[in-house]
Amino acid sequence: MRTILPYLVLMIMAIGQTDTSTTTRTYSFQNHSGLNTETIDYIQLVFKKGAAIKGKYYGNDDNIHFVADIKFKNSSQEEELSFTLYNYKFCNEKSSPFKKIECSKIENSPIDEINKPRFWGDITKDQLKLKRVFHYYQSRFDNMNFTLIKEE
C-alpha cells in the first residue's frame, strides 16, 4: 500500500496538468514596391500544439504601413494556412514587430471588406509559402515566401 499511494498521487497530478506551452514565430518577406524601394512585411504567429492559433501581419508597401490581426479560416491546419486580415491600424512609419510605433485606425480606410487580401499556403520548417490574392486580380496571385527569423 505504501508504494501504491505515491504512484496514485503522481498519476492524479499528471492528469490535472495541461500543456499550455506556446511558441511565437516571426517571419519576414522582402519585396520591391512600385516605387522601386525594398520593403519588408512580417508575419508573427503564435502556435500551440503545432497549430497556429493567432497572429499579426505587419505590412509595408510604398507609403502604406499597417498592422493587422490575422483571422484564420476553419480549414487551417498544422501544415497549411488560410487567412484574411482585419482590425487594420495604419502607421506613419514602417511597421515591425521589433519596434514599438504609433498606429491607429482611420476613417475611410483604403482597405475595406472588398479590397482586403486573402492568403493561403503551406507552413514548412523555416518558411511560410503563401499566395496572396485580391478580388480585382482576376485569378492571378502573388507568391510570398516568408522566412523564419525568430522563434521564442
Accessible surface in RSA format (square Angstrom, percent):
REM  Atomic radii and reference values for relative SASA: ProtOr
REM  Chains: A
REM  Algorithm: Lee & Richards
REM  Probe-radius: 1.40
REM  Slices: 20
REM RES _ NUM      All-atoms   Total-Side   Main-Chain    Non-polar    All polar
REM                ABS   REL    ABS   REL    ABS   REL    ABS   REL    ABS   REL
RES MET A   1   172.57  89.4 134.56  89.1  38.01  90.5 116.05  98.7  56.52  74.9
RES ARG A   2   215.91  90.7 203.50 103.7  12.41  29.5  80.88 110.5 135.03  81.8
RES THR A   3   114.71  81.6 100.36 101.7  14.35  34.2  83.41 112.0  31.30  47.3
RES ILE A   4    90.71  51.6  89.04  66.3   1.67   4.0  90.71  65.3   0.00   0.0
RES LEU A   5   103.06  57.4 102.77  73.5   0.29   0.7 103.06  72.4   0.01   0.0
RES PRO A   6    80.85  58.9  69.97  63.8  10.88  39.6  76.63  63.3   4.22  26.2
RES TYR A   7   129.40  60.4 124.66  70.9   4.74  12.3  94.64  71.1  34.76  42.9
RES LEU A   8    86.51  48.2  86.51  61.9   0.00   0.0  86.51  60.8   0.00   0.0
RES VAL A   9    75.52  49.7  74.28  67.2   1.24   3.0  75.36  65.5   0.16   0.4
RES LEU A  10   116.38  64.8 115.23  82.4   1.15   2.9 116.15  81.6   0.23   0.6
RES MET A  11    82.95  43.0  82.52  54.6   0.43   1.0  60.12  51.1  22.83  30.2
RES ILE A  12   121.88  69.4 118.01  87.9   3.87   9.3 118.91  85.6   2.98   8.1
RES MET A  13   109.79  56.9 101.67  67.3   8.12  19.3  89.76  76.3  20.03  26.5
RES ALA A  14    62.83  57.8  44.52  68.7  18.31  41.7  49.19  69.3  13.64  36.1
RES ILE A  15   136.32  77.6 113.79  84.8  22.53  54.3 120.75  87.0  15.57  42.3
RES GLY A  16    62.69  77.3   0.00   N/A  62.69  77.3  35.61  97.7  27.08  60.7
RES GLN A  17   131.13  73.3 111.19  81.3  19.94  47.5  41.55  88.4  89.58  67.9
RES THR A  18   111.29  79.2  84.84  86.0  26.45  63.0  73.90  99.3  37.39  56.5
RES ASP A  19    85.40  59.8  68.63  68.3  16.77  39.7  35.34  83.2  50.06  49.9
RES THR A  20    95.96  68.2  80.93  82.0  15.03  35.8  47.93  64.4  48.02  72.6
RES SER A  21    73.54  62.1  58.91  78.6  14.63  33.7  51.36 109.4  22.18  31.1
RES THR A  22    71.08  50.6  44.56  45.2  26.52  63.2  17.31  23.2  53.78  81.3
RES THR A  23    41.53  29.5  40.92  41.5   0.61   1.4   7.64  10.3  33.89  51.2
RES THR A  24    32.06  22.8  31.38  31.8   0.67   1.6  11.46  15.4  20.60  31.1
RES ARG A  25    53.24  22.4  53.24  27.1   0.00   0.0   1.53   2.1  51.71  31.3
RES THR A  26     2.57   1.8   2.57   2.6   0.00   0.0   0.00   0.0   2.57   3.9
RES TYR A  27     0.07   0.0   0.07   0.0   0.00   0.0   0.00   0.0   0.07   0.1
RES SER A  28    18.30  15.5  15.89  21.2   2.41   5.6   2.55   5.4  15.75  22.1
RES PHE A  29    33.17  16.6  31.82  19.7   1.35   3.5  33.17  20.1   0.00   0.0
RES GLN A  30   110.52  61.8  88.91  65.0  21.61  51.5  21.89  46.6  88.63  67.2
RES ASN A  31    26.84  18.5  22.77  22.0   4.07   9.8  14.85  35.7  11.99  11.6
RES HIS A  32   138.08  75.5 110.66  76.9  27.42  70.1  75.65  78.0  62.43  72.6
RES SER A  33     8.97   7.6   0.00   0.0   8.97  20.7   3.79   8.1   5.18   7.3
RES GLY A  34    72.35  89.2   0.00   N/A  72.35  89.2  39.15 107.5  33.19  74.3
RES LEU A  35   110.48  61.5  89.44  64.0  21.04  52.9  94.79  66.6  15.69  42.2
RES ASN A  36   136.74  94.3 110.35 106.6  26.39  63.5  25.60  61.6 111.14 107.4
RES THR A  37    67.83  48.2  63.75  64.6   4.08   9.7  63.51  85.3   4.32   6.5
RES GLU A  38    91.01  52.3  71.08  53.8  19.93  47.5  22.97  44.4  68.04  55.5
RES THR A  39     4.49   3.2   3.01   3.0   1.48   3.5   4.49   6.0   0.00   0.0
RES ILE A  40    53.44  30.4  50.59  37.7   2.84   6.9  50.59  36.4   2.84   7.7
RES ASP A  41     6.20   4.3   6.20   6.2   0.00   0.0   0.00   0.0   6.20   6.2
RES TYR A  42    28.88  13.5  28.88  16.4   0.00   0.0   4.83   3.6  24.04  29.6
RES ILE A  43     0.00   0.0   0.00   0.0   0.00   0.0   0.00   0.0   0.00   0.0
RES GLN A  44    38.92  21.8  37.78  27.6   1.14   2.7   4.10   8.7  34.82  26.4
RES LEU A  45     0.00   0.0   0.00   0.0   0.00   0.0   0.00   0.0   0.00   0.0
RES VAL A  46    24.54  16.1  24.54  22.2   0.00   0.0  24.54  21.3   0.00   0.0
RES PHE A  47     5.81   2.9   4.52   2.8   1.30   3.4   4.60   2.8   1.21   3.5
RES LYS A  48    70.75  34.5  66.24  40.6   4.51  10.7  24.12  21.7  46.63  49.7
RES LYS A  49   149.25  72.8 116.88  71.7  32.38  77.1  79.05  71.2  70.20  74.8
RES GLY A  50    39.37  48.6   0.00   N/A  39.37  48.6  25.62  70.3  13.75  30.8
RES ALA A  51    33.90  31.2  33.90  52.3   0.00   0.0  33.90  47.7   0.00   0.0
RES ALA A  52    17.26  15.9   1.47   2.3  15.78  35.9   1.47   2.1  15.78  41.8
RES ILE A  53    85.95  48.9  59.25  44.1  26.70  64.4  63.57  45.8  22.38  60.7
RES LYS A  54   126.05  61.5 124.82  76.6   1.23   2.9  68.84  62.0  57.21  60.9
RES GLY A  55     9.71  12.0   0.00   N/A   9.71  12.0   4.16  11.4   5.54  12.4
RES LYS A  56    82.17  40.1  82.06  50.3   0.11   0.3  56.99  51.3  25.18  26.8
RES TYR A  57     3.08   1.4   3.08   1.8   0.00   0.0   2.51   1.9   0.58   0.7
RES TYR A  58    22.46  10.5  22.46  12.8   0.00   0.0   6.99   5.2  15.47  19.1
RES GLY A  59     0.82   1.0   0.00   N/A   0.82   1.0   0.82   2.2   0.00   0.0
RES ASN A  60     3.39   2.3   2.11   2.0   1.27   3.1   0.05   0.1   3.33   3.2
RES ASP A  61    69.54  48.7  68.77  68.4   0.77   1.8  20.43  48.1  49.11  49.0
RES ASP A  62    49.90  35.0  38.54  38.4  11.36  26.9  14.08  33.1  35.82  35.7
RES ASN A  63   127.55  88.0 104.32 100.8  23.23  55.9  31.36  75.5  96.19  93.0
RES ILE A  64    78.66  44.8  76.08  56.7   2.58   6.2  78.52  56.5   0.14   0.4
RES HIS A  65    20.72  11.3  19.12  13.3   1.60   4.1   4.80   4.9  15.92  18.5
RES PHE A  66    23.49  11.8  23.49  14.5   0.00   0.0  23.49  14.2   0.00   0.0
RES VAL A  67    21.95  14.4  21.28  19.3   0.67   1.6  21.28  18.5   0.67   1.8
RES ALA A  68     1.02   0.9   0.00   0.0   1.02   2.3   1.02   1.4   0.00   0.0
RES ASP A  69    25.00  17.5  24.58  24.5   0.41   1.0   7.35  17.3  17.65  17.6
RES ILE A  70    10.06   5.7   0.00   0.0  10.06  24.3   0.00   0.0  10.06  27.3
RES LYS A  71   126.40  61.7 122.90  75.4   3.50   8.3  68.61  61.8  57.79  61.6
RES PHE A  72    42.27  21.1  23.08  14.3  19.19  49.9  23.08  14.0  19.19  54.9
RES LYS A  73    91.85  44.8  86.12  52.8   5.73  13.6  47.68  42.9  44.16  47.0
RES ASN A  74   162.44 112.0 126.24 122.0  36.20  87.2  40.71  98.0 121.73 117.7
RES SER A  75    65.79  55.6  54.92  73.3  10.87  25.0  50.46 107.5  15.33  21.5
RES SER A  76    29.60  25.0   9.18  12.3  20.42  47.0   9.55  20.3  20.04  28.1
RES GLN A  77   108.28  60.6  99.06  72.4   9.22  21.9  31.47  67.0  76.81  58.3
RES GLU A  78    91.54  52.6  82.96  62.8   8.58  20.4  18.34  35.5  73.20  59.8
RES GLU A  79   114.57  65.8 112.93  85.4   1.64   3.9  57.61 111.4  56.96  46.5
RES GLU A  80    73.00  41.9  73.00  55.2   0.00   0.0   9.93  19.2  63.07  51.5
RES LEU A  81     3.87   2.2   0.52   0.4   3.35   8.4   0.91   0.6   2.96   8.0
RES SER A  82    25.06  21.2  25.06  33.4   0.00   0.0   8.62  18.4  16.44  23.0
RES PHE A  83     0.67   0.3   0.00   0.0   0.67   1.7   0.00   0.0   0.67   1.9
RES THR A  84     6.17   4.4   6.17   6.3   0.00   0.0   3.68   4.9   2.49   3.8
RES LEU A  85     0.49   0.3   0.41   0.3   0.08   0.2   0.41   0.3   0.08   0.2
RES TYR A  86   101.03  47.2  97.76  55.6   3.27   8.5  62.66  47.1  38.36  47.3
RES ASN A  87    52.58  36.3  35.35  34.2  17.22  41.5  12.65  30.4  39.92  38.6
RES TYR A  88    23.77  11.1  15.58   8.9   8.19  21.3  15.41  11.6   8.37  10.3
RES LYS A  89    83.58  40.8  83.58  51.3   0.00   0.0  30.14  27.1  53.44  56.9
RES PHE A  90    26.16  13.1  19.59  12.1   6.57  17.1  19.97  12.1   6.19  17.7
RES CYS A  91    12.66   9.6   0.00   0.0  12.66  29.7   1.78   4.5  10.88  11.7
RES ASN A  92   154.56 106.6 122.46 118.3  32.10  77.3  34.58  83.2 119.98 116.0
RES GLU A  93    78.11  44.8  73.71  55.8   4.40  10.5  30.95  59.9  47.17  38.5
RES LYS A  94   118.86  58.0 112.87  69.3   5.99  14.3  72.25  65.0  46.61  49.6
RES SER A  95     1.08   0.9   0.00   0.0   1.08   2.5   0.00   0.0   1.08   1.5
RES SER A  96    22.33  18.9  17.40  23.2   4.93  11.4  13.73  29.2   8.61  12.1
RES PRO A  97    32.57  23.7   0.56   0.5  32.00 116.3   3.88   3.2  28.69 178.3
RES PHE A  98   102.82  51.4  65.14  40.3  37.68  98.0  72.54  44.0  30.28  86.7
RES LYS A  99   121.88  59.5 110.09  67.6  11.79  28.1  80.05  72.1  41.83  44.6
RES LYS A 100   200.86  98.0 168.91 103.6  31.95  76.1 118.07 106.3  82.78  88.2
RES ILE A 101    27.93  15.9   6.14   4.6  21.80  52.5  13.04   9.4  14.89  40.4
RES GLU A 102   151.88  87.2 139.97 105.9  11.91  28.4  61.83 119.6  90.05  73.5
RES CYS A 103    31.81  24.1  10.23  11.4  21.58  50.7   9.20  23.3  22.61  24.4
RES SER A 104    63.71  53.8  60.19  80.3   3.52   8.1  37.85  80.6  25.86  36.2
RES LYS A 105   131.59  64.2 108.68  66.7  22.91  54.5  64.64  58.2  66.95  71.3
RES ILE A 106    84.52  48.1  63.75  47.5  20.77  50.1  70.22  50.6  14.30  38.8
RES GLU A 107   159.99  91.9 138.38 104.7  21.61  51.4  58.61 113.4 101.38  82.8
RES ASN A 108   148.17 102.2 112.25 108.5  35.92  86.5  40.01  96.3 108.16 104.5
RES SER A 109    39.62  33.5  21.94  29.3  17.68  40.7  21.79  46.4  17.82  25.0
RES PRO A 110    71.69  52.2  46.55  42.4  25.13  91.4  59.26  48.9  12.43  77.2
RES ILE A 111    32.39  18.4  24.47  18.2   7.92  19.1  24.47  17.6   7.92  21.5
RES ASP A 112    72.54  50.8  63.15  62.9   9.38  22.2  37.77  88.9  34.76  34.7
RES GLU A 113   131.86  75.7 115.35  87.3  16.51  39.3  61.64 119.2  70.22  57.3
RES ILE A 114   113.07  64.3 103.77  77.3   9.29  22.4 109.62  78.9   3.44   9.3
RES ASN A 115    51.10  35.2  49.08  47.4   2.02   4.9   8.87  21.3  42.23  40.8
RES LYS A 116    35.71  17.4  31.41  19.3   4.31  10.3  15.62  14.1  20.10  21.4
RES PRO A 117     8.54   6.2   8.54   7.8   0.00   0.0   8.54   7.1   0.00   0.0
RES ARG A 118   109.62  46.0 109.62  55.9   0.00   0.0  35.53  48.6  74.09  44.9
RES PHE A 119     3.51   1.8   1.47   0.9   2.03   5.3   1.47   0.9   2.03   5.8
RES TRP A 120    99.61  40.0  99.61  48.2   0.00   0.0  82.03  43.7  17.58  28.5
RES GLY A 121    12.46  15.4   0.00   N/A  12.46  15.4  10.22  28.1   2.24   5.0
RES ASP A 122    75.07  52.6  75.07  74.7   0.00   0.0  11.11  26.1  63.96  63.8
RES ILE A 123    19.60  11.2   8.27   6.2  11.33  27.3   8.27   6.0  11.33  30.8
RES THR A 124    56.44  40.1  45.72  46.4  10.72  25.5  50.38  67.7   6.07   9.2
RES LYS A 125   179.95  87.8 155.33  95.3  24.63  58.6 111.51 100.4  68.44  72.9
RES ASP A 126    73.01  51.1  71.05  70.7   1.96   4.6  24.01  56.5  49.00  48.9
RES GLN A 127    50.50  28.2  50.50  36.9   0.00   0.0   9.97  21.2  40.53  30.7
RES LEU A 128     0.00   0.0   0.00   0.0   0.00   0.0   0.00   0.0   0.00   0.0
RES LYS A 129    94.72  46.2  90.00  55.2   4.71  11.2  37.05  33.4  57.66  61.4
RES LEU A 130     2.00   1.1   0.00   0.0   2.00   5.0   0.17   0.1   1.83   4.9
RES LYS A 131    71.02  34.6  71.02  43.6   0.00   0.0  33.68  30.3  37.34  39.8
RES ARG A 132    52.42  22.0  52.42  26.7   0.00   0.0   0.19   0.3  52.23  31.7
RES VAL A 133    13.85   9.1  13.85  12.5   0.00   0.0  13.85  12.0   0.00   0.0
RES PHE A 134    31.10  15.6  29.51  18.3   1.59   4.1  29.51  17.9   1.59   4.6
RES HIS A 135    99.50  54.4  72.11  50.1  27.38  70.1  59.31  61.1  40.18  46.8
RES TYR A 136   121.39  56.7 101.73  57.9  19.67  51.2  80.20  60.3  41.19  50.8
RES TYR A 137    22.57  10.5  16.59   9.4   5.97  15.5   4.25   3.2  18.32  22.6
RES GLN A 138   159.84  89.4 132.57  96.9  27.27  64.9  51.00 108.6 108.84  82.5
RES SER A 139   115.28  97.4  72.40  96.6  42.88  98.8  59.26 126.2  56.02  78.5
RES ARG A 140   134.20  56.3 129.24  65.9   4.95  11.8  63.85  87.3  70.35  42.6
RES PHE A 141    86.18  43.1  66.13  41.0  20.05  52.2  66.13  40.1  20.05  57.4
RES ASP A 142    33.82  23.7  29.65  29.5   4.17   9.9  13.47  31.7  20.34  20.3
RES ASN A 143    98.94  68.2  76.79  74.2  22.16  53.4  24.14  58.1  74.80  72.3
RES MET A 144     1.29   0.7   1.29   0.9   0.00   0.0   1.29   1.1   0.00   0.0
RES ASN A 145    76.50  52.8  66.28  64.1  10.22  24.6  11.56  27.8  64.94  62.8
RES PHE A 146     0.00   0.0   0.00   0.0   0.00   0.0   0.00   0.0   0.00   0.0
RES THR A 147    64.85  46.1  64.85  65.7   0.00   0.0  46.00  61.8  18.86  28.5
RES LEU A 148    37.45  20.9  21.29  15.2  16.16  40.6  21.29  15.0  16.16  43.5
RES ILE A 149    84.53  48.1  47.57  35.4  36.96  89.1  54.97  39.6  29.57  80.2
RES LYS A 150    88.89  43.4  81.77  50.2   7.12  16.9  49.08  44.2  39.80  42.4
RES GLU A 151    95.62  54.9  65.05  49.2  30.58  72.8  21.85  42.3  73.78  60.2
RES GLU A 152   119.85  68.8  81.94  62.0  37.91  90.3  68.37 132.3  51.48  42.0
END  Absolute sums over single chains surface
CHAIN  1 A    10325.1       8637.4       1687.7       5545.0       4780.1
END  Absolute sums over all chains
TOTAL         10325.1       8637.4       1687.7       5545.0       4780.1
